[in-house]
């Protein structure tokens, strides 16, 4: 089965235009794989820390998906978690991907409720809709 995810950049230091991508991805995709996918879609260098969390907005109270005393172990558990285990979210909650805690890139990830069968001869994940250009990860002063 294939799930449809919409990934929308809602905040970032150098975000000047809307950026949104809708993709079809395997139901067994992990959050680690979703991190890699978002990096590729945005054209970012994977050179900063990241996190996934849920909340009503990216500005409010954040609810961690994985808890633990050991940060490295918690990150491993987070990256191994299946996206299908995160969704469906409780009413009013949203999934966020936070990258580069300094430049504060925030992406909202939503999932269409229904899944569909995989098509033969198609490589997943695949982009099915694009809105806006890729954001610039670093501004002129950062280079």
MIDOSE-1310 file (N, C-alpha, C; in nm, 2 decimals, decimal comma, always signed):
residues 143
xxxx	+0,08/-0,12/+0,00/+0,00/+0,00/+0,00/+0,09/+0,13/+0,00; +0,03/+0,23/-0,05/+0,10/+0,36/-0,06/+0,02/+0,47/+0,01; +0,09/+0,55/+0,08/+0,02/+0,66/+0,15/+0,06/+0,79/+0,08; -0,03/+0,89/+0,09/+0,00/+1,02/+0,03/+0,03/+1,12/+0,14
xxxx	+0,15/+1,18/+0,13/+0,19/+1,28/+0,23/+0,21/+1,41/+0,17; +0,17/+1,52/+0,24/+0,19/+1,65/+0,19/+0,29/+1,71/+0,29; +0,40/+1,77/+0,24/+0,51/+1,83/+0,32/+0,51/+1,97/+0,28; +0,48/+2,06/+0,38/+0,48/+2,20/+0,36/+0,57/+2,27/+0,45
xxxx	+0,66/+2,36/+0,40/+0,75/+2,44/+0,49/+0,67/+2,55/+0,54; +0,66/+2,56/+0,68/+0,58/+2,66/+0,74/+0,66/+2,77/+0,81; +0,80/+2,74/+0,82/+0,88/+2,84/+0,88/+1,03/+2,81/+0,84; +1,11/+2,91/+0,83/+1,25/+2,90/+0,81/+1,32/+3,03/+0,79
xxxx	+1,44/+3,04/+0,83/+1,51/+3,17/+0,83/+1,51/+3,24/+0,70; +1,53/+3,15/+0,59/+1,54/+3,21/+0,45/+1,42/+3,17/+0,37; +1,31/+3,14/+0,43/+1,19/+3,10/+0,35/+1,12/+3,23/+0,29; +1,12/+3,24/+0,16/+1,07/+3,36/+0,10/+0,95/+3,33/+0,01
xxxx	+0,93/+3,21/-0,03/+0,81/+3,17/-0,11/+0,75/+3,04/-0,06; +0,63/+3,02/-0,08/+0,57/+2,89/-0,04/+0,64/+2,77/-0,10; +0,66/+2,67/-0,01/+0,72/+2,54/-0,06/+0,63/+2,43/-0,01; +0,58/+2,35/-0,10/+0,50/+2,23/-0,06/+0,52/+2,12/-0,17
xxxx	+0,53/+2,00/-0,12/+0,54/+1,88/-0,20/+0,44/+1,78/-0,16; +0,37/+1,72/-0,25/+0,29/+1,60/-0,22/+0,35/+1,48/-0,28; +0,37/+1,38/-0,20/+0,44/+1,26/-0,24/+0,36/+1,13/-0,21; +0,38/+1,03/-0,29/+0,33/+0,90/-0,25/+0,44/+0,82/-0,20
xxxx	+0,42/+0,75/-0,09/+0,53/+0,68/-0,02/+0,48/+0,55/+0,03; +0,57/+0,45/+0,04/+0,53/+0,32/+0,10/+0,47/+0,34/+0,24; +0,37/+0,26/+0,28/+0,32/+0,26/+0,41/+0,42/+0,23/+0,52; +0,52/+0,15/+0,49/+0,62/+0,11/+0,59/+0,74/+0,21/+0,60
xxxx	+0,72/+0,33/+0,54/+0,83/+0,43/+0,55/+0,85/+0,47/+0,70; +0,98/+0,48/+0,73/+1,02/+0,52/+0,87/+1,03/+0,68/+0,88; +1,03/+0,73/+1,00/+1,06/+0,87/+1,01/+1,20/+0,91/+0,97; +1,29/+0,82/+0,99/+1,43/+0,84/+0,94/+1,43/+0,85/+0,78
xxxx	+1,35/+0,77/+0,72/+1,34/+0,78/+0,57/+1,27/+0,91/+0,53; +1,17/+0,95/+0,61/+1,09/+1,07/+0,58/+1,19/+1,19/+0,60; +1,28/+1,19/+0,70/+1,38/+1,29/+0,72/+1,46/+1,30/+0,59; +1,51/+1,19/+0,54/+1,59/+1,19/+0,42/+1,52/+1,24/+0,30
xxxx	+1,39/+1,20/+0,29/+1,30/+1,25/+0,18/+1,29/+1,40/+0,18; +1,25/+1,45/+0,30/+1,23/+1,60/+0,31/+1,36/+1,67/+0,28; +1,48/+1,62/+0,32/+1,60/+1,68/+0,28/+1,62/+1,69/+0,13; +1,59/+1,58/+0,07/+1,60/+1,57/-0,08/+1,50/+1,66/-0,15
xxxx	+1,38/+1,67/-0,10/+1,28/+1,75/-0,16/+1,31/+1,90/-0,15; +1,37/+1,94/-0,04/+1,40/+2,08/-0,01/+1,54/+2,11/-0,07; +1,62/+2,01/-0,10/+1,75/+2,03/-0,16/+1,85/+2,08/-0,05; +1,83/+2,04/+0,08/+1,91/+2,08/+0,19/+2,03/+1,99/+0,21
xxxx	+2,14/+2,04/+0,26/+2,25/+1,96/+0,31/+2,21/+1,90/+0,44; +2,23/+1,78/+0,46/+2,19/+1,71/+0,59/+2,30/+1,73/+0,69; +2,31/+1,85/+0,74/+2,43/+1,88/+0,82/+2,39/+1,94/+0,96; +2,26/+1,92/+1,00/+2,21/+1,98/+1,12/+2,13/+1,87/+1,19
xxxx	+2,10/+1,90/+1,32/+2,01/+1,81/+1,40/+1,87/+1,83/+1,35; +1,78/+1,73/+1,38/+1,64/+1,74/+1,34/+1,56/+1,67/+1,45; +1,43/+1,70/+1,44/+1,34/+1,63/+1,54/+1,20/+1,62/+1,47; +1,12/+1,53/+1,51/+0,98/+1,52/+1,48/+0,90/+1,54/+1,60
xxxx	+0,79/+1,61/+1,60/+0,70/+1,62/+1,71/+0,56/+1,65/+1,67; +0,47/+1,64/+1,76/+0,33/+1,67/+1,73/+0,29/+1,79/+1,81; +0,19/+1,86/+1,76/+0,13/+1,97/+1,84/+0,02/+2,03/+1,76; -0,05/+2,13/+1,82/-0,15/+2,20/+1,75/-0,10/+2,30/+1,65
xxxx	+0,02/+2,35/+1,67/+0,09/+2,44/+1,58/+0,24/+2,42/+1,60; +0,32/+2,47/+1,52/+0,47/+2,46/+1,53/+0,52/+2,56/+1,64; +0,44/+2,65/+1,68/+0,48/+2,75/+1,78/+0,44/+2,71/+1,92; +0,34/+2,63/+1,94/+0,29/+2,59/+2,07/+0,36/+2,48/+2,14
xxxx	+0,29/+2,42/+2,23/+0,35/+2,31/+2,31/+0,38/+2,19/+2,22; +0,50/+2,14/+2,23/+0,54/+2,02/+2,15/+0,53/+1,89/+2,23; +0,49/+1,79/+2,16/+0,48/+1,66/+2,22/+0,57/+1,57/+2,15; +0,67/+1,52/+2,22/+0,77/+1,43/+2,16/+0,71/+1,30/+2,12
xxxx	+0,76/+1,24/+2,02/+0,71/+1,11/+1,98/+0,77/+0,99/+2,05; +0,90/+1,02/+2,10/+0,98/+0,92/+2,17/+1,04/+0,99/+2,29; +1,03/+0,92/+2,40/+1,09/+0,97/+2,53/+1,20/+0,88/+2,57; +1,30/+0,94/+2,63/+1,41/+0,86/+2,68/+1,52/+0,94/+2,75
xxxx	+1,59/+0,88/+2,84/+1,70/+0,95/+2,90/+1,83/+0,97/+2,81; +1,85/+0,87/+2,73/+1,96/+0,87/+2,64/+1,92/+0,93/+2,50; +1,98/+1,04/+2,47/+1,94/+1,11/+2,35/+1,97/+1,03/+2,22; +2,08/+0,96/+2,22/+2,12/+0,88/+2,10/+2,02/+0,77/+2,08
xxxx	+1,98/+0,70/+2,19/+1,89/+0,59/+2,18/+1,75/+0,64/+2,14; +1,71/+0,76/+2,19/+1,58/+0,82/+2,16/+1,58/+0,85/+2,01; +1,69/+0,90/+1,96/+1,69/+0,94/+1,81/+1,69/+0,81/+1,73; +1,75/+0,71/+1,77/+1,74/+0,58/+1,70/+1,60/+0,53/+1,69
xxxx	+1,53/+0,53/+1,81/+1,39/+0,49/+1,81/+1,30/+0,57/+1,72; +1,33/+0,70/+1,73/+1,25/+0,80/+1,64/+1,27/+0,76/+1,50; +1,39/+0,74/+1,45/+1,42/+0,72/+1,31/+1,37/+0,59/+1,27; +1,35/+0,49/+1,36/+1,30/+0,36/+1,32/+1,15/+0,35/+1,33
xxxx	+1,08/+0,45/+1,38/+0,94/+0,46/+1,40/+0,87/+0,47/+1,26; +0,77/+0,39/+1,23/+0,70/+0,40/+1,10/+0,60/+0,51/+1,10; +0,60/+0,58/+0,99/+0,50/+0,69/+0,97/+0,36/+0,64/+1,00; +0,33/+0,52/+0,96/+0,20/+0,46/+0,98/+0,16/+0,45/+1,12
xxxx	+0,26/+0,44/+1,21/+0,24/+0,44/+1,36/+0,21/+0,58/+1,41; +0,25/+0,68/+1,34/+0,22/+0,82/+1,39/+0,08/+0,86/+1,35; +0,04/+0,82/+1,23/-0,09/+0,86/+1,19/-0,19/+0,74/+1,21; -0,32/+0,77/+1,23/-0,38/+0,90/+1,24/-0,35/+0,97/+1,37
xxxx	-0,34/+1,10/+1,37/-0,31/+1,18/+1,48/-0,44/+1,22/+1,56; -0,43/+1,24/+1,69/-0,55/+1,29/+1,76/-0,61/+1,42/+1,70; -0,73/+1,44/+1,71/-0,80/+1,55/+1,65/-0,73/+1,68/+1,70; -0,70/+1,77/+1,60/-0,64/+1,90/+1,62/-0,49/+1,89/+1,63
xxxx	-0,43/+1,77/+1,63/-0,28/+1,76/+1,63/-0,22/+1,75/+1,49; -0,10/+1,80/+1,48/-0,03/+1,79/+1,35/+0,11/+1,74/+1,37; +0,17/+1,68/+1,27/+0,31/+1,63/+1,27/+0,40/+1,74/+1,21; +0,51/+1,76/+1,28/+0,60/+1,86/+1,24/+0,74/+1,80/+1,23
xxxx	+0,82/+1,84/+1,13/+0,96/+1,81/+1,12/+1,04/+1,93/+1,14; +1,13/+1,94/+1,23/+1,21/+2,05/+1,27/+1,35/+2,03/+1,23; +1,41/+2,11/+1,15/+1,55/+2,09/+1,10/+1,63/+2,21/+1,13; +1,75/+2,20/+1,17/+1,85/+2,31/+1,19/+1,79/+2,40/+1,30
xxxx	+1,81/+2,37/+1,42/+1,75/+2,45/+1,53/+1,79/+2,59/+1,53; +1,90/+2,63/+1,46/+1,94/+2,77/+1,45/+1,86/+2,85/+1,35; +1,86/+2,79/+1,23/+1,78/+2,86/+1,12/+1,63/+2,82/+1,13; +1,60/+2,73/+1,21/+1,46/+2,70/+1,25/+1,37/+2,66/+1,13
xxxx	+1,41/+2,56/+1,05/+1,32/+2,52/+0,94/+1,22/+2,42/+1,00; +1,09/+2,45/+0,97/+0,98/+2,38/+1,02/+0,89/+2,33/+0,90; +0,86/+2,21/+0,90/+0,78/+2,15/+0,79/+0,66/+2,08/+0,86; +0,54/+2,10/+0,81/+0,42/+2,03/+0,85/+0,40/+1,91/+0,76
xxxx	+0,38/+1,79/+0,81/+0,35/+1,67/+0,74/+0,21/+1,63/+0,76; +0,13/+1,62/+0,66/+0,00/+1,56/+0,67/-0,02/+1,44/+0,58; -0,11/+1,36/+0,62/-0,13/+1,23/+0,54/-0,28/+1,23/+0,50; -0,30/+1,19/+0,38/-0,44/+1,17/+0,33/-0,49/+1,04/+0,40
xxxx	-0,61/+1,04/+0,44/-0,67/+0,93/+0,52/-0,66/+0,79/+0,44; -0,69/+0,79/+0,32/-0,70/+0,67/+0,24/-0,56/+0,63/+0,18; -0,53/+0,51/+0,18/-0,41/+0,46/+0,11/-0,46/+0,39/-0,02; -0,36/+0,37/-0,11/-0,40/+0,30/-0,24/-0,29/+0,19/-0,26
xxxx	-0,32/+0,11/-0,36/-0,23/+0,00/-0,40/-0,12/+0,06/-0,47; +0,00/+0,00/-0,45/+0,12/+0,04/-0,53/+0,10/+0,00/-0,68; +0,15/+0,09/-0,76/+0,15/+0,07/-0,91/+0,27/-0,01/-0,94; +0,26/-0,10/-1,03/+0,38/-0,18/-1,09/+0,47/-0,08/-1,16
xxxx	+0,60/-0,11/-1,16/+0,70/-0,03/-1,23/+0,71/+0,11/-1,18; +0,66/+0,15/-1,07/+0,68/+0,28/-1,01/+0,78/+0,28/-0,90; +0,87/+0,37/-0,90/+0,96/+0,39/-0,78/+0,90/+0,48/-0,68; +0,89/+0,43/-0,56/+0,84/+0,52/-0,45/+0,95/+0,55/-0,35
xxxx	+0,95/+0,66/-0,29/+0,85/+0,77/-0,30/+0,86/+0,84/-0,43; +0,74/+0,90/-0,47/+0,74/+0,98/-0,59/+0,66/+1,11/-0,56; +0,71/+1,22/-0,62/+0,64/+1,35/-0,61/+0,52/+1,35/-0,71; +0,40/+1,39/-0,66/+0,29/+1,40/-0,75/+0,24/+1,54/-0,76
xxxx	+0,29/+1,63/-0,67/+0,25/+1,77/-0,68/+0,36/+1,86/-0,62; +0,39/+1,97/-0,69/+0,49/+2,06/-0,64/+0,43/+2,20/-0,64; +0,45/+2,28/-0,53/+0,41/+2,42/-0,51/+0,53/+2,49/-0,47; +0,57/+2,59/-0,55/+0,68/+2,68/-0,52/+0,82/+2,62/-0,54
xxxx	+0,92/+2,70/-0,55/+1,06/+2,66/-0,56/+1,11/+2,60/-0,43; +1,23/+2,53/-0,44/+1,30/+2,49/-0,32/+1,34/+2,61/-0,24; +1,33/+2,61/-0,11/+1,39/+2,72/-0,03/+1,54/+2,72/-0,03; +1,60/+2,83/-0,01/+1,74/+2,84/+0,00/+1,78/+2,81/+0,15
xxxx	+1,86/+2,71/+0,17/+1,89/+2,67/+0,30/+1,97/+2,77/+0,37; +2,07/+2,83/+0,30/+2,15/+2,93/+0,36/+2,14/+3,06/+0,28; +2,13/+3,17/+0,35/+2,12/+3,30/+0,29/+2,26/+3,35/+0,25; +2,27/+3,47/+0,19/+2,40/+3,52/+0,14/+2,51/+3,53/+0,25
xxx	+2,47/+3,56/+0,38/+2,56/+3,57/+0,48/+2,61/+3,44/+0,53; +2,54/+3,33/+0,51/+2,58/+3,20/+0,56/+2,68/+3,13/+0,48; +2,70/+3,17/+0,35/+2,78/+3,09/+0,26/+2,93/+3,12/+0,28
